[in-house]
Amino acid sequence: MHDPVTLLGPQVPPPDSRRISALPPDLLEQVRGRVRFLALLIFVIFGFEPFLYLLVWTVGKVTGIPAAFGNQGFALADLSVAAVSAAL
């Protein structure tokens, strides 16, 4: 007779208890690289706005020209997001 066909793969040994994930190491390294790149991108994007806010405030104080500021809460939120992404 014919051997039965199954959709199950061959028996895999149980994952090592020291490993965090059952994913292969090369795939984990790809994920780490992508998360690292995304964290750097978020840091640059969200860190740029508080820098501009501080720059406009400093120029306004030095020249005596009042600067029209946006909401200071947004600058603080952007700075906190940049700090969290830098920590990541």
PyMOL Python script that loads the backbone (N, CA, C, O; Angstrom):
from pymol import cmd

cmd.read_pdbstr("""\
ATOM      1  N   MET A   1       0.812  -1.181   0.000  1.00  0.00           N
ATOM      2  CA  MET A   1       0.000   0.000   0.000  1.00  0.00           C
ATOM      3  C   MET A   1       0.861   1.253   0.000  1.00  0.00           C
ATOM      4  O   MET A   1       2.088   1.204   0.089  1.00  0.00           O
ATOM      5  N   HIS A   2       0.166   2.368  -0.103  1.00  0.00           N
ATOM      6  CA  HIS A   2       0.849   3.654  -0.106  1.00  0.00           C
ATOM      7  C   HIS A   2       0.979   4.167   1.323  1.00  0.00           C
ATOM      8  O   HIS A   2       0.163   3.872   2.196  1.00  0.00           O
ATOM      9  N   ASP A   3       2.037   4.945   1.525  1.00  0.00           N
ATOM     10  CA  ASP A   3       2.200   5.578   2.837  1.00  0.00           C
ATOM     11  C   ASP A   3       1.183   6.696   2.980  1.00  0.00           C
ATOM     12  O   ASP A   3       0.894   7.391   2.005  1.00  0.00           O
ATOM     13  N   PRO A   4       0.629   6.888   4.183  1.00  0.00           N
ATOM     14  CA  PRO A   4      -0.350   7.968   4.372  1.00  0.00           C
ATOM     15  C   PRO A   4       0.329   9.332   4.263  1.00  0.00           C
ATOM     16  O   PRO A   4       1.476   9.495   4.681  1.00  0.00           O
ATOM     17  N   VAL A   5      -0.364  10.284   3.714  1.00  0.00           N
ATOM     18  CA  VAL A   5       0.146  11.643   3.554  1.00  0.00           C
ATOM     19  C   VAL A   5      -0.402  12.487   4.695  1.00  0.00           C
ATOM     20  O   VAL A   5      -1.608  12.513   4.937  1.00  0.00           O
ATOM     21  N   THR A   6       0.480  13.168   5.383  1.00  0.00           N
ATOM     22  CA  THR A   6       0.059  14.061   6.466  1.00  0.00           C
ATOM     23  C   THR A   6       0.593  15.459   6.198  1.00  0.00           C
ATOM     24  O   THR A   6       1.557  15.639   5.453  1.00  0.00           O
ATOM     25  N   LEU A   7      -0.040  16.438   6.810  1.00  0.00           N
ATOM     26  CA  LEU A   7       0.408  17.821   6.678  1.00  0.00           C
ATOM     27  C   LEU A   7       1.335  18.231   7.814  1.00  0.00           C
ATOM     28  O   LEU A   7       1.785  19.375   7.869  1.00  0.00           O
ATOM     29  N   LEU A   8       1.617  17.317   8.704  1.00  0.00           N
ATOM     30  CA  LEU A   8       2.497  17.615   9.820  1.00  0.00           C
ATOM     31  C   LEU A   8       3.948  17.422   9.404  1.00  0.00           C
ATOM     32  O   LEU A   8       4.273  16.491   8.667  1.00  0.00           O
ATOM     33  N   GLY A   9       4.805  18.297   9.875  1.00  0.00           N
ATOM     34  CA  GLY A   9       6.218  18.185   9.571  1.00  0.00           C
ATOM     35  C   GLY A   9       6.876  17.135  10.440  1.00  0.00           C
ATOM     36  O   GLY A   9       6.223  16.538  11.296  1.00  0.00           O
ATOM     37  N   PRO A  10       8.155  16.905  10.232  1.00  0.00           N
ATOM     38  CA  PRO A  10       8.865  15.932  11.067  1.00  0.00           C
ATOM     39  C   PRO A  10       8.928  16.402  12.517  1.00  0.00           C
ATOM     40  O   PRO A  10       8.771  17.587  12.812  1.00  0.00           O
ATOM     41  N   GLN A  11       9.154  15.469  13.390  1.00  0.00           N
ATOM     42  CA  GLN A  11       9.234  15.804  14.810  1.00  0.00           C
ATOM     43  C   GLN A  11      10.397  16.771  15.049  1.00  0.00           C
ATOM     44  O   GLN A  11      11.523  16.545  14.606  1.00  0.00           O
ATOM     45  N   VAL A  12      10.090  17.846  15.760  1.00  0.00           N
ATOM     46  CA  VAL A  12      11.090  18.857  16.085  1.00  0.00           C
ATOM     47  C   VAL A  12      11.391  18.732  17.568  1.00  0.00           C
ATOM     48  O   VAL A  12      10.474  18.597  18.378  1.00  0.00           O
ATOM     49  N   PRO A  13      12.679  18.777  17.934  1.00  0.00           N
ATOM     50  CA  PRO A  13      12.979  18.697  19.364  1.00  0.00           C
ATOM     51  C   PRO A  13      12.391  19.897  20.100  1.00  0.00           C
ATOM     52  O   PRO A  13      12.224  20.959  19.500  1.00  0.00           O
ATOM     53  N   PRO A  14      12.073  19.753  21.380  1.00  0.00           N
ATOM     54  CA  PRO A  14      11.484  20.875  22.123  1.00  0.00           C
ATOM     55  C   PRO A  14      12.446  22.053  22.159  1.00  0.00           C
ATOM     56  O   PRO A  14      13.662  21.868  22.197  1.00  0.00           O
ATOM     57  N   PRO A  15      11.897  23.271  22.148  1.00  0.00           N
ATOM     58  CA  PRO A  15      12.776  24.442  22.160  1.00  0.00           C
ATOM     59  C   PRO A  15      13.602  24.499  23.438  1.00  0.00           C
ATOM     60  O   PRO A  15      13.174  24.060  24.505  1.00  0.00           O
ATOM     61  N   ASP A  16      14.770  25.041  23.295  1.00  0.00           N
ATOM     62  CA  ASP A  16      15.681  25.194  24.429  1.00  0.00           C
ATOM     63  C   ASP A  16      15.046  26.121  25.456  1.00  0.00           C
ATOM     64  O   ASP A  16      14.496  27.162  25.096  1.00  0.00           O
ATOM     65  N   SER A  17      15.116  25.755  26.720  1.00  0.00           N
ATOM     66  CA  SER A  17      14.458  26.556  27.763  1.00  0.00           C
ATOM     67  C   SER A  17      15.141  27.903  27.969  1.00  0.00           C
ATOM     68  O   SER A  17      14.539  28.805  28.552  1.00  0.00           O
ATOM     69  N   ARG A  18      16.370  28.065  27.512  1.00  0.00           N
ATOM     70  CA  ARG A  18      17.074  29.340  27.672  1.00  0.00           C
ATOM     71  C   ARG A  18      16.686  30.349  26.606  1.00  0.00           C
ATOM     72  O   ARG A  18      16.939  31.542  26.775  1.00  0.00           O
ATOM     73  N   ARG A  19      16.091  29.913  25.532  1.00  0.00           N
ATOM     74  CA  ARG A  19      15.713  30.816  24.446  1.00  0.00           C
ATOM     75  C   ARG A  19      14.395  31.496  24.757  1.00  0.00           C
ATOM     76  O   ARG A  19      13.510  30.909  25.379  1.00  0.00           O
ATOM     77  N   ILE A  20      14.273  32.730  24.322  1.00  0.00           N
ATOM     78  CA  ILE A  20      13.059  33.498  24.545  1.00  0.00           C
ATOM     79  C   ILE A  20      11.996  33.115  23.523  1.00  0.00           C
ATOM     80  O   ILE A  20      10.810  33.045  23.845  1.00  0.00           O
ATOM     81  N   SER A  21      12.425  32.869  22.304  1.00  0.00           N
ATOM     82  CA  SER A  21      11.477  32.618  21.230  1.00  0.00           C
ATOM     83  C   SER A  21      11.843  31.328  20.516  1.00  0.00           C
ATOM     84  O   SER A  21      12.987  30.877  20.565  1.00  0.00           O
ATOM     85  N   ALA A  22      10.865  30.750  19.859  1.00  0.00           N
ATOM     86  CA  ALA A  22      11.106  29.546  19.072  1.00  0.00           C
ATOM     87  C   ALA A  22      11.510  29.901  17.645  1.00  0.00           C
ATOM     88  O   ALA A  22      11.686  29.009  16.815  1.00  0.00           O
ATOM     89  N   LEU A  23      11.659  31.198  17.348  1.00  0.00           N
ATOM     90  CA  LEU A  23      12.054  31.613  16.003  1.00  0.00           C
ATOM     91  C   LEU A  23      13.537  31.339  15.779  1.00  0.00           C
ATOM     92  O   LEU A  23      14.320  31.335  16.729  1.00  0.00           O
ATOM     93  N   PRO A  24      13.921  31.111  14.534  1.00  0.00           N
ATOM     94  CA  PRO A  24      15.343  30.884  14.236  1.00  0.00           C
ATOM     95  C   PRO A  24      16.177  32.144  14.530  1.00  0.00           C
ATOM     96  O   PRO A  24      15.673  33.262  14.425  1.00  0.00           O
ATOM     97  N   PRO A  25      17.440  31.955  14.893  1.00  0.00           N
ATOM     98  CA  PRO A  25      18.289  33.103  15.246  1.00  0.00           C
ATOM     99  C   PRO A  25      18.456  34.124  14.116  1.00  0.00           C
ATOM    100  O   PRO A  25      18.524  35.324  14.381  1.00  0.00           O
ATOM    101  N   ASP A  26      18.523  33.666  12.855  1.00  0.00           N
ATOM    102  CA  ASP A  26      18.690  34.623  11.763  1.00  0.00           C
ATOM    103  C   ASP A  26      17.443  35.493  11.593  1.00  0.00           C
ATOM    104  O   ASP A  26      17.553  36.677  11.271  1.00  0.00           O
ATOM    105  N   LEU A  27      16.267  34.918  11.805  1.00  0.00           N
ATOM    106  CA  LEU A  27      15.037  35.703  11.720  1.00  0.00           C
ATOM    107  C   LEU A  27      14.950  36.696  12.882  1.00  0.00           C
ATOM    108  O   LEU A  27      14.520  37.834  12.695  1.00  0.00           O
ATOM    109  N   LEU A  28      15.357  36.268  14.075  1.00  0.00           N
ATOM    110  CA  LEU A  28      15.381  37.187  15.222  1.00  0.00           C
ATOM    111  C   LEU A  28      16.327  38.353  14.984  1.00  0.00           C
ATOM    112  O   LEU A  28      16.031  39.481  15.378  1.00  0.00           O
ATOM    113  N   GLU A  29      17.461  38.094  14.344  1.00  0.00           N
ATOM    114  CA  GLU A  29      18.407  39.177  14.054  1.00  0.00           C
ATOM    115  C   GLU A  29      17.816  40.156  13.047  1.00  0.00           C
ATOM    116  O   GLU A  29      18.042  41.360  13.163  1.00  0.00           O
ATOM    117  N   GLN A  30      17.067  39.670  12.066  1.00  0.00           N
ATOM    118  CA  GLN A  30      16.394  40.560  11.122  1.00  0.00           C
ATOM    119  C   GLN A  30      15.370  41.426  11.834  1.00  0.00           C
ATOM    120  O   GLN A  30      15.266  42.622  11.559  1.00  0.00           O
ATOM    121  N   VAL A  31      14.617  40.834  12.741  1.00  0.00           N
ATOM    122  CA  VAL A  31      13.606  41.586  13.489  1.00  0.00           C
ATOM    123  C   VAL A  31      14.280  42.649  14.352  1.00  0.00           C
ATOM    124  O   VAL A  31      13.813  43.786  14.414  1.00  0.00           O
ATOM    125  N   ARG A  32      15.377  42.284  15.017  1.00  0.00           N
ATOM    126  CA  ARG A  32      16.103  43.256  15.838  1.00  0.00           C
ATOM    127  C   ARG A  32      16.590  44.434  14.999  1.00  0.00           C
ATOM    128  O   ARG A  32      16.494  45.584  15.427  1.00  0.00           O
ATOM    129  N   GLY A  33      17.108  44.154  13.817  1.00  0.00           N
ATOM    130  CA  GLY A  33      17.582  45.216  12.944  1.00  0.00           C
ATOM    131  C   GLY A  33      16.457  46.142  12.502  1.00  0.00           C
ATOM    132  O   GLY A  33      16.634  47.358  12.443  1.00  0.00           O
ATOM    133  N   ARG A  34      15.314  45.570  12.196  1.00  0.00           N
ATOM    134  CA  ARG A  34      14.175  46.390  11.768  1.00  0.00           C
ATOM    135  C   ARG A  34      13.634  47.238  12.912  1.00  0.00           C
ATOM    136  O   ARG A  34      13.278  48.398  12.707  1.00  0.00           O
ATOM    137  N   VAL A  35      13.569  46.671  14.111  1.00  0.00           N
ATOM    138  CA  VAL A  35      13.107  47.436  15.268  1.00  0.00           C
ATOM    139  C   VAL A  35      14.110  48.543  15.589  1.00  0.00           C
ATOM    140  O   VAL A  35      13.714  49.660  15.924  1.00  0.00           O
ATOM    141  N   ARG A  36      15.399  48.241  15.491  1.00  0.00           N
ATOM    142  CA  ARG A  36      16.441  49.246  15.725  1.00  0.00           C
ATOM    143  C   ARG A  36      16.305  50.403  14.731  1.00  0.00           C
ATOM    144  O   ARG A  36      16.401  51.568  15.116  1.00  0.00           O
ATOM    145  N   PHE A  37      16.082  50.078  13.449  1.00  0.00           N
ATOM    146  CA  PHE A  37      15.926  51.120  12.437  1.00  0.00           C
ATOM    147  C   PHE A  37      14.681  51.959  12.691  1.00  0.00           C
ATOM    148  O   PHE A  37      14.723  53.183  12.572  1.00  0.00           O
ATOM    149  N   LEU A  38      13.572  51.309  13.041  1.00  0.00           N
ATOM    150  CA  LEU A  38      12.337  52.026  13.311  1.00  0.00           C
ATOM    151  C   LEU A  38      12.486  52.937  14.526  1.00  0.00           C
ATOM    152  O   LEU A  38      11.996  54.066  14.512  1.00  0.00           O
ATOM    153  N   ALA A  39      13.157  52.462  15.576  1.00  0.00           N
ATOM    154  CA  ALA A  39      13.368  53.287  16.766  1.00  0.00           C
ATOM    155  C   ALA A  39      14.238  54.495  16.429  1.00  0.00           C
ATOM    156  O   ALA A  39      13.983  55.591  16.928  1.00  0.00           O
ATOM    157  N   LEU A  40      15.254  54.315  15.597  1.00  0.00           N
ATOM    158  CA  LEU A  40      16.097  55.439  15.185  1.00  0.00           C
ATOM    159  C   LEU A  40      15.311  56.443  14.354  1.00  0.00           C
ATOM    160  O   LEU A  40      15.462  57.652  14.529  1.00  0.00           O
ATOM    161  N   LEU A  41      14.480  55.950  13.457  1.00  0.00           N
ATOM    162  CA  LEU A  41      13.659  56.830  12.630  1.00  0.00           C
ATOM    163  C   LEU A  41      12.683  57.641  13.481  1.00  0.00           C
ATOM    164  O   LEU A  41      12.526  58.844  13.272  1.00  0.00           O
ATOM    165  N   ILE A  42      12.035  56.992  14.426  1.00  0.00           N
ATOM    166  CA  ILE A  42      11.104  57.698  15.313  1.00  0.00           C
ATOM    167  C   ILE A  42      11.852  58.722  16.156  1.00  0.00           C
ATOM    168  O   ILE A  42      11.358  59.829  16.372  1.00  0.00           O
ATOM    169  N   PHE A  43      13.037  58.362  16.633  1.00  0.00           N
ATOM    170  CA  PHE A  43      13.837  59.290  17.427  1.00  0.00           C
ATOM    171  C   PHE A  43      14.183  60.551  16.638  1.00  0.00           C
ATOM    172  O   PHE A  43      14.075  61.662  17.156  1.00  0.00           O
ATOM    173  N   VAL A  44      14.596  60.375  15.393  1.00  0.00           N
ATOM    174  CA  VAL A  44      14.966  61.525  14.563  1.00  0.00           C
ATOM    175  C   VAL A  44      13.742  62.391  14.261  1.00  0.00           C
ATOM    176  O   VAL A  44      13.807  63.617  14.361  1.00  0.00           O
ATOM    177  N   ILE A  45      12.637  61.761  13.894  1.00  0.00           N
ATOM    178  CA  ILE A  45      11.442  62.526  13.523  1.00  0.00           C
ATOM    179  C   ILE A  45      10.868  63.280  14.715  1.00  0.00           C
ATOM    180  O   ILE A  45      10.595  64.477  14.621  1.00  0.00           O
ATOM    181  N   PHE A  46      10.687  62.592  15.828  1.00  0.00           N
ATOM    182  CA  PHE A  46      10.074  63.234  16.989  1.00  0.00           C
ATOM    183  C   PHE A  46      11.065  64.102  17.763  1.00  0.00           C
ATOM    184  O   PHE A  46      10.644  64.981  18.515  1.00  0.00           O
ATOM    185  N   GLY A  47      12.350  63.884  17.601  1.00  0.00           N
ATOM    186  CA  GLY A  47      13.343  64.712  18.273  1.00  0.00           C
ATOM    187  C   GLY A  47      13.615  66.022  17.547  1.00  0.00           C
ATOM    188  O   GLY A  47      14.189  66.943  18.127  1.00  0.00           O
ATOM    189  N   PHE A  48      13.213  66.112  16.296  1.00  0.00           N
ATOM    190  CA  PHE A  48      13.475  67.318  15.508  1.00  0.00           C
ATOM    191  C   PHE A  48      12.571  68.475  15.923  1.00  0.00           C
ATOM    192  O   PHE A  48      13.019  69.621  15.962  1.00  0.00           O
ATOM    193  N   GLU A  49      11.313  68.196  16.231  1.00  0.00           N
ATOM    194  CA  GLU A  49      10.364  69.265  16.567  1.00  0.00           C
ATOM    195  C   GLU A  49      10.717  69.985  17.875  1.00  0.00           C
ATOM    196  O   GLU A  49      10.672  71.215  17.898  1.00  0.00           O
ATOM    197  N   PRO A  50      11.065  69.287  18.964  1.00  0.00           N
ATOM    198  CA  PRO A  50      11.481  70.015  20.170  1.00  0.00           C
ATOM    199  C   PRO A  50      12.755  70.833  19.953  1.00  0.00           C
ATOM    200  O   PRO A  50      12.928  71.895  20.550  1.00  0.00           O
ATOM    201  N   PHE A  51      13.643  70.330  19.095  1.00  0.00           N
ATOM    202  CA  PHE A  51      14.848  71.092  18.763  1.00  0.00           C
ATOM    203  C   PHE A  51      14.474  72.401  18.074  1.00  0.00           C
ATOM    204  O   PHE A  51      15.016  73.453  18.413  1.00  0.00           O
ATOM    205  N   LEU A  52      13.558  72.349  17.117  1.00  0.00           N
ATOM    206  CA  LEU A  52      13.110  73.570  16.447  1.00  0.00           C
ATOM    207  C   LEU A  52      12.398  74.507  17.416  1.00  0.00           C
ATOM    208  O   LEU A  52      12.569  75.723  17.342  1.00  0.00           O
ATOM    209  N   TYR A  53      11.608  73.954  18.316  1.00  0.00           N
ATOM    210  CA  TYR A  53      10.898  74.750  19.320  1.00  0.00           C
ATOM    211  C   TYR A  53      11.901  75.513  20.182  1.00  0.00           C
ATOM    212  O   TYR A  53      11.741  76.710  20.420  1.00  0.00           O
ATOM    213  N   LEU A  54      12.939  74.809  20.649  1.00  0.00           N
ATOM    214  CA  LEU A  54      13.969  75.437  21.471  1.00  0.00           C
ATOM    215  C   LEU A  54      14.748  76.475  20.672  1.00  0.00           C
ATOM    216  O   LEU A  54      15.102  77.526  21.207  1.00  0.00           O
ATOM    217  N   LEU A  55      15.015  76.198  19.419  1.00  0.00           N
ATOM    218  CA  LEU A  55      15.743  77.135  18.569  1.00  0.00           C
ATOM    219  C   LEU A  55      14.948  78.422  18.359  1.00  0.00           C
ATOM    220  O   LEU A  55      15.506  79.515  18.463  1.00  0.00           O
ATOM    221  N   VAL A  56      13.665  78.306  18.068  1.00  0.00           N
ATOM    222  CA  VAL A  56      12.824  79.488  17.859  1.00  0.00           C
ATOM    223  C   VAL A  56      12.693  80.281  19.162  1.00  0.00           C
ATOM    224  O   VAL A  56      12.720  81.512  19.146  1.00  0.00           O
ATOM    225  N   TRP A  57      12.552  79.589  20.271  1.00  0.00           N
ATOM    226  CA  TRP A  57      12.454  80.261  21.568  1.00  0.00           C
ATOM    227  C   TRP A  57      13.741  81.023  21.881  1.00  0.00           C
ATOM    228  O   TRP A  57      13.685  82.154  22.365  1.00  0.00           O
ATOM    229  N   THR A  58      14.894  80.421  21.613  1.00  0.00           N
ATOM    230  CA  THR A  58      16.178  81.067  21.876  1.00  0.00           C
ATOM    231  C   THR A  58      16.370  82.284  20.978  1.00  0.00           C
ATOM    232  O   THR A  58      16.796  83.339  21.447  1.00  0.00           O
ATOM    233  N   VAL A  59      16.065  82.146  19.712  1.00  0.00           N
ATOM    234  CA  VAL A  59      16.201  83.277  18.780  1.00  0.00           C
ATOM    235  C   VAL A  59      15.250  84.396  19.192  1.00  0.00           C
ATOM    236  O   VAL A  59      15.608  85.571  19.111  1.00  0.00           O
ATOM    237  N   GLY A  60      14.059  84.050  19.626  1.00  0.00           N
ATOM    238  CA  GLY A  60      13.096  85.059  20.073  1.00  0.00           C
ATOM    239  C   GLY A  60      13.584  85.798  21.304  1.00  0.00           C
ATOM    240  O   GLY A  60      13.392  87.010  21.408  1.00  0.00           O
ATOM    241  N   LYS A  61      14.212  85.095  22.242  1.00  0.00           N
ATOM    242  CA  LYS A  61      14.738  85.742  23.445  1.00  0.00           C
ATOM    243  C   LYS A  61      15.940  86.630  23.133  1.00  0.00           C
ATOM    244  O   LYS A  61      16.078  87.707  23.713  1.00  0.00           O
ATOM    245  N   VAL A  62      16.795  86.200  22.239  1.00  0.00           N
ATOM    246  CA  VAL A  62      18.004  86.970  21.910  1.00  0.00           C
ATOM    247  C   VAL A  62      17.652  88.220  21.110  1.00  0.00           C
ATOM    248  O   VAL A  62      18.181  89.295  21.389  1.00  0.00           O
ATOM    249  N   THR A  63      16.780  88.099  20.134  1.00  0.00           N
ATOM    250  CA  THR A  63      16.457  89.226  19.266  1.00  0.00           C
ATOM    251  C   THR A  63      15.361  90.112  19.829  1.00  0.00           C
ATOM    252  O   THR A  63      15.199  91.251  19.390  1.00  0.00           O
ATOM    253  N   GLY A  64      14.609  89.607  20.793  1.00  0.00           N
ATOM    254  CA  GLY A  64      13.522  90.384  21.359  1.00  0.00           C
ATOM    255  C   GLY A  64      12.260  90.351  20.523  1.00  0.00           C
ATOM    256  O   GLY A  64      11.281  91.026  20.842  1.00  0.00           O
ATOM    257  N   ILE A  65      12.277  89.578  19.468  1.00  0.00           N
ATOM    258  CA  ILE A  65      11.095  89.431  18.606  1.00  0.00           C
ATOM    259  C   ILE A  65      10.240  88.317  19.179  1.00  0.00           C
ATOM    260  O   ILE A  65      10.722  87.196  19.340  1.00  0.00           O
ATOM    261  N   PRO A  66       8.982  88.597  19.491  1.00  0.00           N
ATOM    262  CA  PRO A  66       8.144  87.520  20.035  1.00  0.00           C
ATOM    263  C   PRO A  66       7.897  86.450  18.980  1.00  0.00           C
ATOM    264  O   PRO A  66       7.567  86.742  17.831  1.00  0.00           O
ATOM    265  N   ALA A  67       8.063  85.228  19.398  1.00  0.00           N
ATOM    266  CA  ALA A  67       7.854  84.101  18.482  1.00  0.00           C
ATOM    267  C   ALA A  67       6.470  83.510  18.714  1.00  0.00           C
ATOM    268  O   ALA A  67       6.017  83.369  19.850  1.00  0.00           O
ATOM    269  N   ALA A  68       5.823  83.175  17.637  1.00  0.00           N
ATOM    270  CA  ALA A  68       4.500  82.544  17.734  1.00  0.00           C
ATOM    271  C   ALA A  68       4.725  81.051  17.923  1.00  0.00           C
ATOM    272  O   ALA A  68       5.173  80.353  17.014  1.00  0.00           O
ATOM    273  N   PHE A  69       4.405  80.580  19.118  1.00  0.00           N
ATOM    274  CA  PHE A  69       4.611  79.168  19.426  1.00  0.00           C
ATOM    275  C   PHE A  69       3.321  78.398  19.244  1.00  0.00           C
ATOM    276  O   PHE A  69       2.217  78.933  19.347  1.00  0.00           O
ATOM    277  N   GLY A  70       3.505  77.142  18.974  1.00  0.00           N
ATOM    278  CA  GLY A  70       2.373  76.239  18.954  1.00  0.00           C
ATOM    279  C   GLY A  70       2.098  75.779  20.375  1.00  0.00           C
ATOM    280  O   GLY A  70       2.485  76.440  21.339  1.00  0.00           O
ATOM    281  N   ASN A  71       1.459  74.694  20.490  1.00  0.00           N
ATOM    282  CA  ASN A  71       1.128  74.135  21.789  1.00  0.00           C
ATOM    283  C   ASN A  71       2.393  73.531  22.417  1.00  0.00           C
ATOM    284  O   ASN A  71       3.057  72.692  21.808  1.00  0.00           O
ATOM    285  N   GLN A  72       2.713  73.965  23.632  1.00  0.00           N
ATOM    286  CA  GLN A  72       3.904  73.441  24.309  1.00  0.00           C
ATOM    287  C   GLN A  72       3.727  71.974  24.676  1.00  0.00           C
ATOM    288  O   GLN A  72       4.709  71.245  24.816  1.00  0.00           O
ATOM    289  N   GLY A  73       2.501  71.544  24.830  1.00  0.00           N
ATOM    290  CA  GLY A  73       2.234  70.134  25.137  1.00  0.00           C
ATOM    291  C   GLY A  73       2.693  69.208  24.024  1.00  0.00           C
ATOM    292  O   GLY A  73       3.173  68.104  24.284  1.00  0.00           O
ATOM    293  N   PHE A  74       2.545  69.662  22.774  1.00  0.00           N
ATOM    294  CA  PHE A  74       3.011  68.846  21.654  1.00  0.00           C
ATOM    295  C   PHE A  74       4.521  68.704  21.673  1.00  0.00           C
ATOM    296  O   PHE A  74       5.049  67.627  21.395  1.00  0.00           O
ATOM    297  N   ALA A  75       5.222  69.786  22.001  1.00  0.00           N
ATOM    298  CA  ALA A  75       6.679  69.716  22.072  1.00  0.00           C
ATOM    299  C   ALA A  75       7.112  68.754  23.177  1.00  0.00           C
ATOM    300  O   ALA A  75       8.060  67.988  23.002  1.00  0.00           O
ATOM    301  N   LEU A  76       6.420  68.796  24.307  1.00  0.00           N
ATOM    302  CA  LEU A  76       6.740  67.887  25.411  1.00  0.00           C
ATOM    303  C   LEU A  76       6.422  66.441  25.038  1.00  0.00           C
ATOM    304  O   LEU A  76       7.189  65.538  25.371  1.00  0.00           O
ATOM    305  N   ALA A  77       5.320  66.213  24.362  1.00  0.00           N
ATOM    306  CA  ALA A  77       4.963  64.857  23.926  1.00  0.00           C
ATOM    307  C   ALA A  77       5.975  64.336  22.907  1.00  0.00           C
ATOM    308  O   ALA A  77       6.374  63.173  22.967  1.00  0.00           O
ATOM    309  N   ASP A  78       6.391  65.193  21.972  1.00  0.00           N
ATOM    310  CA  ASP A  78       7.397  64.784  20.995  1.00  0.00           C
ATOM    311  C   ASP A  78       8.715  64.442  21.675  1.00  0.00           C
ATOM    312  O   ASP A  78       9.379  63.473  21.306  1.00  0.00           O
ATOM    313  N   LEU A  79       9.087  65.234  22.662  1.00  0.00           N
ATOM    314  CA  LEU A  79      10.330  64.979  23.382  1.00  0.00           C
ATOM    315  C   LEU A  79      10.256  63.669  24.151  1.00  0.00           C
ATOM    316  O   LEU A  79      11.235  62.924  24.199  1.00  0.00           O
ATOM    317  N   SER A  80       9.121  63.382  24.745  1.00  0.00           N
ATOM    318  CA  SER A  80       8.987  62.120  25.479  1.00  0.00           C
ATOM    319  C   SER A  80       9.006  60.922  24.541  1.00  0.00           C
ATOM    320  O   SER A  80       9.591  59.893  24.879  1.00  0.00           O
ATOM    321  N   VAL A  81       8.381  61.027  23.372  1.00  0.00           N
ATOM    322  CA  VAL A  81       8.418  59.942  22.393  1.00  0.00           C
ATOM    323  C   VAL A  81       9.850  59.725  21.906  1.00  0.00           C
ATOM    324  O   VAL A  81      10.284  58.585  21.740  1.00  0.00           O
ATOM    325  N   ALA A  82      10.581  60.814  21.677  1.00  0.00           N
ATOM    326  CA  ALA A  82      11.978  60.700  21.246  1.00  0.00           C
ATOM    327  C   ALA A  82      12.815  60.033  22.331  1.00  0.00           C
ATOM    328  O   ALA A  82      13.693  59.228  22.019  1.00  0.00           O
ATOM    329  N   ALA A  83      12.563  60.350  23.594  1.00  0.00           N
ATOM    330  CA  ALA A  83      13.321  59.741  24.684  1.00  0.00           C
ATOM    331  C   ALA A  83      13.029  58.246  24.798  1.00  0.00           C
ATOM    332  O   ALA A  83      13.939  57.451  25.033  1.00  0.00           O
ATOM    333  N   VAL A  84      11.771  57.864  24.634  1.00  0.00           N
ATOM    334  CA  VAL A  84      11.408  56.451  24.703  1.00  0.00           C
ATOM    335  C   VAL A  84      12.027  55.679  23.536  1.00  0.00           C
ATOM    336  O   VAL A  84      12.530  54.571  23.722  1.00  0.00           O
ATOM    337  N   SER A  85      11.992  56.258  22.342  1.00  0.00           N
ATOM    338  CA  SER A  85      12.588  55.549  21.189  1.00  0.00           C
ATOM    339  C   SER A  85      14.102  55.475  21.311  1.00  0.00           C
ATOM    340  O   SER A  85      14.703  54.503  20.855  1.00  0.00           O
ATOM    341  N   ALA A  86      14.737  56.484  21.917  1.00  0.00           N
ATOM    342  CA  ALA A  86      16.182  56.412  22.146  1.00  0.00           C
ATOM    343  C   ALA A  86      16.502  55.322  23.159  1.00  0.00           C
ATOM    344  O   ALA A  86      17.514  54.632  23.030  1.00  0.00           O
ATOM    345  N   ALA A  87      15.654  55.163  24.157  1.00  0.00           N
ATOM    346  CA  ALA A  87      15.871  54.110  25.139  1.00  0.00           C
ATOM    347  C   ALA A  87      15.667  52.727  24.529  1.00  0.00           C
ATOM    348  O   ALA A  87      16.318  51.763  24.932  1.00  0.00           O
ATOM    349  N   LEU A  88      14.768  52.633  23.562  1.00  0.00           N
ATOM    350  CA  LEU A  88      14.519  51.355  22.907  1.00  0.00           C
ATOM    351  C   LEU A  88      15.724  50.958  22.084  1.00  0.00           C
ATOM    352  O   LEU A  88      15.718  49.905  21.448  1.00  0.00           O
TER     353      LEU A  88
END
""", "prot")
cmd.dss("prot")
cmd.show_as("cartoon", "prot")
cmd.util.cbc("prot")
cmd.orient("prot")
